[in-house]
Amino acid sequence: MAYDPNNIFAKILRGEAPAFTVYETDHALAFMDIMPQVDGHTLVVPKNDAENLHDADPVILGETIKVVQTVAGAVKKAFDAPGIMIAQLNGSAAGQTVFHLHFHIMPRFQGLEFKLHARSPEDPEKLKSFAEKIRQCL
Ligand code: 5GP
């Protein structure tokens, strides 16, 4: 399948759709997931077109993972999370719903279950405050 430049993350990258941004480099952007599975659920996307892991430029992938590491550290600190889960889905059979490569950063706590994937939109004010809280821990 060819990369669709009208996917929502491409629109966010072009500034055509809003996002609660947490961190940005020349190569990647981090922002809050609007239907989080847990408080602090953050996404990191490369700025280059790539549908998934298989078609990503390895150099850009490396730059993107550096951003994942930086933001994961800030999310851990901001939410005082004992664990951080990184998830990355490739293809609809794997559960991918947005076809622009992205990494999920999710705080984990013993006994705290995740909400369902991409189901319930979060209060934008809450997302705004979470983004600010994470930025302060960068
Ligand atoms: P995937 O299923 O492709 O691994 O993950 C896509 C993620 O993007 C889901 O967790 C979903 O909640 C999130 N998402 C879907 N639409 C939007 C949007 O418009 N803005 C943001 N920030 N996240 C979105």
Backbone and ligand atoms as CSV (ligand in chain L), in Angstrom:
chain,resi,resn,atom,element,x,y,z
A,1,MET,N,N,0.844,-1.206,0.000
A,1,MET,CA,C,0.000,0.000,0.000
A,1,MET,C,C,0.876,1.251,0.000
A,2,ALA,N,N,0.552,2.213,-0.872
A,2,ALA,CA,C,1.343,3.445,-0.923
A,2,ALA,C,C,1.026,4.313,0.291
A,3,TYR,N,N,2.022,5.075,0.733
A,3,TYR,CA,C,1.847,5.993,1.857
A,3,TYR,C,C,0.747,7.014,1.534
A,4,ASP,N,N,-0.203,7.193,2.455
A,4,ASP,CA,C,-1.295,8.158,2.249
A,4,ASP,C,C,-0.941,9.469,2.956
A,5,PRO,N,N,-0.619,10.525,2.200
A,5,PRO,CA,C,-0.215,11.787,2.826
A,5,PRO,C,C,-1.345,12.507,3.559
A,6,ASN,N,N,-2.563,11.965,3.468
A,6,ASN,CA,C,-3.685,12.596,4.175
A,6,ASN,C,C,-4.018,11.908,5.494
A,7,ASN,N,N,-3.121,11.021,5.954
A,7,ASN,CA,C,-3.370,10.419,7.273
A,7,ASN,C,C,-3.241,11.503,8.344
A,8,ILE,N,N,-3.870,11.283,9.490
A,8,ILE,CA,C,-3.969,12.328,10.518
A,8,ILE,C,C,-2.595,12.773,11.053
A,9,PHE,N,N,-1.631,11.865,11.140
A,9,PHE,CA,C,-0.324,12.285,11.677
A,9,PHE,C,C,0.422,13.157,10.653
A,10,ALA,N,N,0.236,12.864,9.359
A,10,ALA,CA,C,0.833,13.716,8.321
A,10,ALA,C,C,0.229,15.114,8.413
A,11,LYS,N,N,-1.074,15.177,8.703
A,11,LYS,CA,C,-1.746,16.489,8.834
A,11,LYS,C,C,-1.218,17.235,10.053
A,12,ILE,N,N,-1.007,16.511,11.149
A,12,ILE,CA,C,-0.440,17.144,12.356
A,12,ILE,C,C,0.959,17.669,12.028
A,13,LEU,N,N,1.756,16.871,11.330
A,13,LEU,CA,C,3.126,17.287,10.982
A,13,LEU,C,C,3.123,18.526,10.087
A,14,ARG,N,N,2.123,18.647,9.226
A,14,ARG,CA,C,2.046,19.820,8.338
A,14,ARG,C,C,1.362,21.007,9.010
A,15,GLY,N,N,0.906,20.818,10.257
A,15,GLY,CA,C,0.224,21.896,10.975
A,15,GLY,C,C,-1.220,22.076,10.520
A,16,GLU,N,N,-1.768,21.071,9.837
A,16,GLU,CA,C,-3.149,21.168,9.341
A,16,GLU,C,C,-4.158,20.604,10.349
A,17,ALA,N,N,-3.659,19.924,11.363
A,17,ALA,CA,C,-4.518,19.391,12.421
A,17,ALA,C,C,-3.821,19.686,13.751
A,18,PRO,N,N,-4.599,19.920,14.811
A,18,PRO,CA,C,-3.995,20.291,16.096
A,18,PRO,C,C,-3.399,19.096,16.837
A,19,ALA,N,N,-2.483,19.401,17.740
A,19,ALA,CA,C,-1.915,18.342,18.600
A,19,ALA,C,C,-1.322,19.008,19.828
A,20,PHE,N,N,-1.305,18.277,20.941
A,20,PHE,CA,C,-0.648,18.755,22.154
A,20,PHE,C,C,0.791,18.269,22.108
A,21,THR,N,N,1.650,19.141,21.595
A,21,THR,CA,C,3.047,18.772,21.354
A,21,THR,C,C,3.845,18.757,22.654
A,22,VAL,N,N,4.740,17.780,22.725
A,22,VAL,CA,C,5.565,17.589,23.917
A,22,VAL,C,C,7.026,17.928,23.612
A,23,TYR,N,N,7.474,17.536,22.419
A,23,TYR,CA,C,8.895,17.661,22.091
A,23,TYR,C,C,9.046,17.528,20.581
A,24,GLU,N,N,10.103,18.167,20.057
A,24,GLU,CA,C,10.302,18.141,18.610
A,24,GLU,C,C,11.787,18.236,18.294
A,25,THR,N,N,12.241,17.491,17.295
A,25,THR,CA,C,13.585,17.670,16.732
A,25,THR,C,C,13.410,17.894,15.228
A,26,ASP,N,N,14.544,17.983,14.525
A,26,ASP,CA,C,14.456,18.127,13.064
A,26,ASP,C,C,13.814,16.886,12.433
A,27,HIS,N,N,13.873,15.760,13.141
A,27,HIS,CA,C,13.469,14.491,12.534
A,27,HIS,C,C,12.172,13.891,13.060
A,28,ALA,N,N,11.752,14.297,14.254
A,28,ALA,CA,C,10.587,13.636,14.857
A,28,ALA,C,C,9.798,14.586,15.746
A,29,LEU,N,N,8.525,14.231,15.950
A,29,LEU,CA,C,7.611,15.039,16.764
A,29,LEU,C,C,6.938,14.120,17.789
A,30,ALA,N,N,6.823,14.620,19.027
A,30,ALA,CA,C,6.122,13.866,20.089
A,30,ALA,C,C,4.904,14.663,20.523
A,31,PHE,N,N,3.762,13.994,20.655
A,31,PHE,CA,C,2.517,14.663,21.065
A,31,PHE,C,C,1.628,13.665,21.783
A,32,MET,N,N,0.620,14.214,22.485
A,32,MET,CA,C,-0.273,13.364,23.269
A,32,MET,C,C,-1.229,12.579,22.362
A,33,ASP,N,N,-1.464,11.330,22.704
A,33,ASP,CA,C,-2.488,10.524,22.026
A,33,ASP,C,C,-3.859,11.043,22.489
A,34,ILE,N,N,-4.755,11.325,21.557
A,34,ILE,CA,C,-6.053,11.910,21.968
A,34,ILE,C,C,-7.037,10.866,22.512
A,35,MET,N,N,-6.723,9.587,22.296
A,35,MET,CA,C,-7.574,8.532,22.892
A,35,MET,C,C,-6.669,7.619,23.715
A,36,PRO,N,N,-6.104,8.175,24.786
A,36,PRO,CA,C,-5.061,7.460,25.527
A,36,PRO,C,C,-5.559,6.189,26.207
A,37,GLN,N,N,-4.657,5.223,26.292
A,37,GLN,CA,C,-4.990,3.981,27.001
A,37,GLN,C,C,-4.649,4.106,28.474
A,38,VAL,N,N,-3.889,5.167,28.788
A,38,VAL,CA,C,-3.496,5.442,30.163
A,38,VAL,C,C,-3.077,6.917,30.201
A,39,ASP,N,N,-3.187,7.570,31.360
A,39,ASP,CA,C,-2.722,8.956,31.473
A,39,ASP,C,C,-1.242,9.025,31.088
A,40,GLY,N,N,-0.896,9.980,30.242
A,40,GLY,CA,C,0.504,10.137,29.849
A,40,GLY,C,C,0.848,9.463,28.532
A,41,HIS,N,N,-0.126,8.786,27.930
A,41,HIS,CA,C,0.090,8.077,26.645
A,41,HIS,C,C,0.531,9.103,25.583
A,42,THR,N,N,1.742,8.938,25.115
A,42,THR,CA,C,2.356,9.893,24.189
A,42,THR,C,C,2.789,9.161,22.926
A,43,LEU,N,N,2.750,9.860,21.799
A,43,LEU,CA,C,3.166,9.269,20.521
A,43,LEU,C,C,4.393,9.988,19.992
A,44,VAL,N,N,5.258,9.237,19.320
A,44,VAL,CA,C,6.416,9.829,18.637
A,44,VAL,C,C,6.360,9.408,17.182
A,45,VAL,N,N,6.427,10.396,16.280
A,45,VAL,CA,C,6.363,10.102,14.844
A,45,VAL,C,C,7.562,10.721,14.129
A,46,PRO,N,N,8.136,10.001,13.166
A,46,PRO,CA,C,9.174,10.623,12.340
A,46,PRO,C,C,8.537,11.662,11.425
A,47,LYS,N,N,9.304,12.679,11.065
A,47,LYS,CA,C,8.759,13.711,10.173
A,47,LYS,C,C,8.746,13.244,8.711
A,48,ASN,N,N,9.525,12.226,8.414
A,48,ASN,CA,C,9.543,11.701,7.039
A,48,ASN,C,C,8.380,10.743,6.813
A,49,ASP,N,N,7.961,10.651,5.561
A,49,ASP,CA,C,6.887,9.723,5.216
A,49,ASP,C,C,7.363,8.284,5.416
A,50,ALA,N,N,6.620,7.537,6.200
A,50,ALA,CA,C,6.855,6.100,6.344
A,50,ALA,C,C,5.575,5.532,6.929
A,51,GLU,N,N,5.084,4.484,6.316
A,51,GLU,CA,C,3.839,3.913,6.807
A,51,GLU,C,C,4.079,3.081,8.060
A,52,ASN,N,N,5.208,2.400,8.071
A,52,ASN,CA,C,5.485,1.511,9.205
A,52,ASN,C,C,6.988,1.251,9.304
A,53,LEU,N,N,7.349,0.353,10.193
A,53,LEU,CA,C,8.753,0.042,10.454
A,53,LEU,C,C,9.479,-0.465,9.206
A,54,HIS,N,N,8.751,-1.221,8.379
A,54,HIS,CA,C,9.376,-1.893,7.240
A,54,HIS,C,C,9.836,-0.940,6.150
A,55,ASP,N,N,9.145,0.218,6.026
A,55,ASP,CA,C,9.550,1.119,4.936
A,55,ASP,C,C,10.240,2.377,5.456
A,56,ALA,N,N,10.652,2.365,6.717
A,56,ALA,CA,C,11.300,3.556,7.282
A,56,ALA,C,C,12.784,3.583,6.940
A,57,ASP,N,N,13.278,4.778,6.664
A,57,ASP,CA,C,14.719,4.978,6.457
A,57,ASP,C,C,15.423,4.681,7.787
A,58,PRO,N,N,16.424,3.795,7.798
A,58,PRO,CA,C,17.072,3.404,9.055
A,58,PRO,C,C,17.703,4.574,9.813
A,59,VAL,N,N,18.200,5.559,9.095
A,59,VAL,CA,C,18.810,6.718,9.771
A,59,VAL,C,C,17.721,7.515,10.499
A,60,ILE,N,N,16.603,7.731,9.813
A,60,ILE,CA,C,15.476,8.460,10.420
A,60,ILE,C,C,14.913,7.656,11.596
A,61,LEU,N,N,14.882,6.347,11.415
A,61,LEU,CA,C,14.403,5.463,12.491
A,61,LEU,C,C,15.275,5.650,13.739
A,62,GLY,N,N,16.580,5.720,13.525
A,62,GLY,CA,C,17.513,5.938,14.637
A,62,GLY,C,C,17.240,7.265,15.331
A,63,GLU,N,N,17.029,8.301,14.528
A,63,GLU,CA,C,16.739,9.633,15.096
A,63,GLU,C,C,15.407,9.605,15.855
A,64,THR,N,N,14.464,8.849,15.346
A,64,THR,CA,C,13.138,8.775,15.981
A,64,THR,C,C,13.239,8.034,17.320
A,65,ILE,N,N,14.015,6.967,17.336
A,65,ILE,CA,C,14.178,6.204,18.583
A,65,ILE,C,C,14.871,7.047,19.664
A,66,LYS,N,N,15.773,7.926,19.238
A,66,LYS,CA,C,16.407,8.828,20.216
A,66,LYS,C,C,15.340,9.700,20.879
A,67,VAL,N,N,14.386,10.156,20.073
A,67,VAL,CA,C,13.297,10.980,20.612
A,67,VAL,C,C,12.414,10.125,21.531
A,68,VAL,N,N,12.163,8.884,21.134
A,68,VAL,CA,C,11.380,7.978,21.993
A,68,VAL,C,C,12.073,7.849,23.350
A,69,GLN,N,N,13.386,7.681,23.341
A,69,GLN,CA,C,14.123,7.523,24.604
A,69,GLN,C,C,14.012,8.785,25.472
A,70,THR,N,N,14.200,9.940,24.846
A,70,THR,CA,C,14.120,11.211,25.581
A,70,THR,C,C,12.729,11.410,26.184
A,71,VAL,N,N,11.709,11.215,25.361
A,71,VAL,CA,C,10.341,11.474,25.820
A,71,VAL,C,C,9.902,10.416,26.835
A,72,ALA,N,N,10.315,9.173,26.637
A,72,ALA,CA,C,9.959,8.109,27.592
A,72,ALA,C,C,10.516,8.443,28.981
A,73,GLY,N,N,11.710,9.001,29.015
A,73,GLY,CA,C,12.309,9.394,30.298
A,73,GLY,C,C,11.491,10.495,30.966
A,74,ALA,N,N,11.049,11.449,30.156
A,74,ALA,CA,C,10.257,12.553,30.697
A,74,ALA,C,C,8.880,12.072,31.160
A,75,VAL,N,N,8.264,11.162,30.401
A,75,VAL,CA,C,6.943,10.619,30.779
A,75,VAL,C,C,7.078,9.844,32.097
A,76,LYS,N,N,8.137,9.067,32.203
A,76,LYS,CA,C,8.374,8.270,33.429
A,76,LYS,C,C,8.458,9.189,34.650
A,77,LYS,N,N,9.233,10.263,34.469
A,77,LYS,CA,C,9.427,11.217,35.566
A,77,LYS,C,C,8.115,11.970,35.866
A,78,ALA,N,N,7.456,12.437,34.823
A,78,ALA,CA,C,6.248,13.260,35.003
A,78,ALA,C,C,5.139,12.496,35.719
A,79,PHE,N,N,5.010,11.197,35.418
A,79,PHE,CA,C,3.914,10.413,35.993
A,79,PHE,C,C,4.384,9.501,37.111
A,80,ASP,N,N,5.680,9.633,37.469
A,80,ASP,CA,C,6.265,8.815,38.529
A,80,ASP,C,C,5.945,7.331,38.275
A,81,ALA,N,N,6.144,6.922,37.022
A,81,ALA,CA,C,5.750,5.572,36.605
A,81,ALA,C,C,6.871,4.564,36.857
A,82,PRO,N,N,6.565,3.461,37.524
A,82,PRO,CA,C,7.591,2.438,37.740
A,82,PRO,C,C,7.984,1.721,36.442
A,83,GLY,N,N,7.061,1.706,35.480
A,83,GLY,CA,C,7.343,1.053,34.200
A,83,GLY,C,C,6.867,1.900,33.035
A,84,ILE,N,N,7.557,1.736,31.905
A,84,ILE,CA,C,7.142,2.417,30.666
A,84,ILE,C,C,7.076,1.363,29.576
A,85,MET,N,N,5.971,1.340,28.881
A,85,MET,CA,C,5.831,0.397,27.760
A,85,MET,C,C,5.927,1.176,26.449
A,86,ILE,N,N,6.714,0.631,25.514
A,86,ILE,CA,C,6.803,1.190,24.163
A,86,ILE,C,C,6.111,0.199,23.231
A,87,ALA,N,N,5.171,0.690,22.426
A,87,ALA,CA,C,4.485,-0.194,21.477
A,87,ALA,C,C,4.556,0.414,20.090
A,88,GLN,N,N,4.613,-0.444,19.102
A,88,GLN,CA,C,4.702,0.037,17.706
A,88,GLN,C,C,4.050,-1.025,16.829
A,89,LEU,N,N,2.956,-0.656,16.165
A,89,LEU,CA,C,2.151,-1.637,15.434
A,89,LEU,C,C,2.349,-1.482,13.933
A,90,ASN,N,N,2.483,-2.605,13.241
A,90,ASN,CA,C,2.721,-2.593,11.786
A,90,ASN,C,C,1.643,-3.385,11.062
A,91,GLY,N,N,0.750,-2.670,10.353
A,91,GLY,CA,C,-0.295,-3.334,9.577
A,91,GLY,C,C,-1.575,-3.486,10.389
A,92,SER,N,N,-2.698,-3.454,9.686
A,92,SER,CA,C,-3.981,-3.539,10.395
A,92,SER,C,C,-4.129,-4.858,11.138
A,93,ALA,N,N,-3.494,-5.912,10.647
A,93,ALA,CA,C,-3.580,-7.193,11.341
A,93,ALA,C,C,-2.914,-7.120,12.717
A,94,ALA,N,N,-1.979,-6.172,12.851
A,94,ALA,CA,C,-1.302,-5.981,14.139
A,94,ALA,C,C,-2.021,-4.937,14.985
A,95,GLY,N,N,-3.086,-4.347,14.435
A,95,GLY,CA,C,-3.853,-3.344,15.181
A,95,GLY,C,C,-3.539,-1.914,14.801
A,96,GLN,N,N,-2.663,-1.719,13.793
A,96,GLN,CA,C,-2.332,-0.345,13.381
A,96,GLN,C,C,-3.569,0.318,12.791
A,97,THR,N,N,-3.838,1.550,13.253
A,97,THR,CA,C,-5.016,2.277,12.763
A,97,THR,C,C,-4.651,3.571,12.051
A,98,VAL,N,N,-3.464,4.106,12.324
A,98,VAL,CA,C,-2.992,5.307,11.614
A,98,VAL,C,C,-1.727,4.895,10.861
A,99,PHE,N,N,-1.758,5.112,9.536
A,99,PHE,CA,C,-0.700,4.540,8.702
A,99,PHE,C,C,0.429,5.521,8.412
A,100,HIS,N,N,0.953,6.051,9.512
A,100,HIS,CA,C,2.219,6.807,9.522
A,100,HIS,C,C,2.963,6.247,10.725
A,101,LEU,N,N,4.181,5.772,10.504
A,101,LEU,CA,C,4.963,5.130,11.570
A,101,LEU,C,C,4.903,5.923,12.873
A,102,HIS,N,N,4.648,5.235,13.981
A,102,HIS,CA,C,4.646,5.902,15.285
A,102,HIS,C,C,4.936,4.919,16.399
A,103,PHE,N,N,5.468,5.476,17.474
A,103,PHE,CA,C,5.763,4.708,18.685
A,103,PHE,C,C,4.854,5.217,19.795
A,104,HIS,N,N,4.245,4.285,20.518
A,104,HIS,CA,C,3.435,4.625,21.685
A,104,HIS,C,C,4.340,4.571,22.923
A,105,ILE,N,N,4.233,5.586,23.772
A,105,ILE,CA,C,4.928,5.588,25.067
A,105,ILE,C,C,3.832,5.593,26.134
A,106,MET,N,N,3.811,4.536,26.955
A,106,MET,CA,C,2.718,4.417,27.924
A,106,MET,C,C,3.233,4.071,29.317
A,107,PRO,N,N,2.922,4.932,30.294
A,107,PRO,CA,C,3.283,4.615,31.678
A,107,PRO,C,C,2.564,3.341,32.140
A,108,ARG,N,N,3.232,2.536,32.954
A,108,ARG,CA,C,2.596,1.323,33.481
A,108,ARG,C,C,2.773,1.264,34.993
A,109,PHE,N,N,1.711,0.827,35.626
A,109,PHE,CA,C,1.684,0.696,37.081
A,109,PHE,C,C,1.161,-0.694,37.418
A,110,GLN,N,N,1.731,-1.312,38.428
A,110,GLN,CA,C,1.276,-2.636,38.852
A,110,GLN,C,C,-0.241,-2.617,39.074
A,111,GLY,N,N,-0.949,-3.510,38.402
A,111,GLY,CA,C,-2.387,-3.653,38.659
A,111,GLY,C,C,-3.277,-2.653,37.943
A,112,LEU,N,N,-2.697,-1.649,37.244
A,112,LEU,CA,C,-3.537,-0.678,36.530
A,112,LEU,C,C,-3.731,-1.148,35.092
A,113,GLU,N,N,-4.975,-1.486,34.763
A,113,GLU,CA,C,-5.287,-1.983,33.415
A,113,GLU,C,C,-5.309,-0.835,32.410
A,114,PHE,N,N,-4.971,-1.157,31.158
A,114,PHE,CA,C,-5.092,-0.187,30.076
A,114,PHE,C,C,-6.549,-0.029,29.657
A,115,LYS,N,N,-6.906,1.166,29.163
A,115,LYS,CA,C,-8.197,1.327,28.508
A,115,LYS,C,C,-8.067,0.727,27.093
A,116,LEU,N,N,-9.190,0.522,26.406
A,116,LEU,CA,C,-9.151,-0.058,25.058
A,116,LEU,C,C,-8.417,0.869,24.091
A,117,HIS,N,N,-7.782,0.255,23.091
A,117,HIS,CA,C,-6.972,0.957,22.102
A,117,HIS,C,C,-7.828,1.899,21.237
A,118,ALA,N,N,-7.443,3.182,21.204
A,118,ALA,CA,C,-8.042,4.173,20.288
A,118,ALA,C,C,-9.569,4.226,20.371
A,119,ARG,N,N,-10.129,4.252,21.580
A,119,ARG,CA,C,-11.588,4.209,21.737
A,119,ARG,C,C,-12.189,5.481,22.324
A,120,SER,N,N,-11.599,5.978,23.464
A,120,SER,CA,C,-12.274,7.062,24.185
A,120,SER,C,C,-11.467,8.350,24.145
A,121,PRO,N,N,-12.009,9.392,23.473
A,121,PRO,CA,C,-11.304,10.674,23.444
A,121,PRO,C,C,-11.182,11.264,24.851
A,122,GLU,N,N,-10.005,11.791,25.140
A,122,GLU,CA,C,-9.730,12.393,26.449
A,122,GLU,C,C,-10.100,13.868,26.432
A,123,ASP,N,N,-10.434,14.423,27.593
A,123,ASP,CA,C,-10.696,15.850,27.756
A,123,ASP,C,C,-9.454,16.638,27.296
A,124,PRO,N,N,-9.623,17.535,26.309
A,124,PRO,CA,C,-8.471,18.277,25.785
A,124,PRO,C,C,-7.705,19.064,26.856
A,125,GLU,N,N,-8.428,19.574,27.853
A,125,GLU,CA,C,-7.746,20.324,28.928
A,125,GLU,C,C,-6.790,19.423,29.696
A,126,LYS,N,N,-7.212,18.177,29.881
A,126,LYS,CA,C,-6.377,17.202,30.583
A,126,LYS,C,C,-5.118,16.897,29.744
A,127,LEU,N,N,-5.333,16.718,28.435
A,127,LEU,CA,C,-4.195,16.425,27.547
A,127,LEU,C,C,-3.203,17.583,27.535
A,128,LYS,N,N,-3.757,18.807,27.538
A,128,LYS,CA,C,-2.921,20.004,27.535
A,128,LYS,C,C,-2.054,20.029,28.803
A,129,SER,N,N,-2.673,19.713,29.935
A,129,SER,CA,C,-1.917,19.755,31.199
A,129,SER,C,C,-0.902,18.605,31.267
A,130,PHE,N,N,-1.240,17.456,30.704
A,130,PHE,CA,C,-0.275,16.346,30.673
A,130,PHE,C,C,0.937,16.713,29.801
A,131,ALA,N,N,0.667,17.339,28.657
A,131,ALA,CA,C,1.765,17.726,27.755
A,131,ALA,C,C,2.710,18.693,28.475
A,132,GLU,N,N,2.128,19.632,29.204
A,132,GLU,CA,C,2.921,20.618,29.947
A,132,GLU,C,C,3.767,19.928,31.032
A,133,LYS,N,N,3.114,19.006,31.715
A,133,LYS,CA,C,3.788,18.258,32.795
A,133,LYS,C,C,4.995,17.465,32.236
A,134,ILE,N,N,4.814,16.863,31.076
A,134,ILE,CA,C,5.901,16.095,30.454
A,134,ILE,C,C,7.007,17.038,29.994
A,135,ARG,N,N,6.619,18.136,29.375
A,135,ARG,CA,C,7.627,19.116,28.904
A,135,ARG,C,C,8.515,19.588,30.049
A,136,GLN,N,N,7.910,19.756,31.226
A,136,GLN,CA,C,8.684,20.225,32.376
A,136,GLN,C,C,9.698,19.192,32.860
A,137,CYS,N,N,9.528,17.943,32.441
A,137,CYS,CA,C,10.437,16.877,32.878
A,137,CYS,C,C,11.481,16.530,31.806
A,138,LEU,N,N,11.482,17.252,30.710
A,138,LEU,CA,C,12.458,16.970,29.635
A,138,LEU,C,C,13.861,17.440,30.028
L,1,5GP,P1,P,-2.144,2.672,16.048
L,1,5GP,O1,O,-3.433,1.941,16.237
L,1,5GP,O2,O,-2.005,3.052,14.606
L,1,5GP,O3,O,-0.944,1.972,16.598
L,1,5GP,O4,O,-2.243,3.981,16.920
L,1,5GP,C1,C,-2.835,5.147,16.492
L,1,5GP,C2,C,-3.025,5.998,17.723
L,1,5GP,O5,O,-3.342,7.304,17.293
L,1,5GP,C3,C,-4.151,5.530,18.650
L,1,5GP,O6,O,-3.633,5.308,19.937
L,1,5GP,C4,C,-5.144,6.673,18.602
L,1,5GP,O7,O,-5.754,6.906,19.858
L,1,5GP,C5,C,-4.305,7.840,18.155
L,1,5GP,N1,N,-5.004,8.856,17.394
L,1,5GP,C6,C,-5.962,8.661,16.441
L,1,5GP,N2,N,-6.335,9.837,15.907
L,1,5GP,C7,C,-5.602,10.789,16.533
L,1,5GP,C8,C,-5.550,12.215,16.395
L,1,5GP,O8,O,-6.267,12.837,15.637
L,1,5GP,N3,N,-4.642,12.863,17.195
L,1,5GP,C9,C,-3.848,12.202,18.094
L,1,5GP,N4,N,-3.010,12.947,18.830
L,1,5GP,N5,N,-3.889,10.863,18.250
L,1,5GP,C10,C,-4.747,10.172,17.479
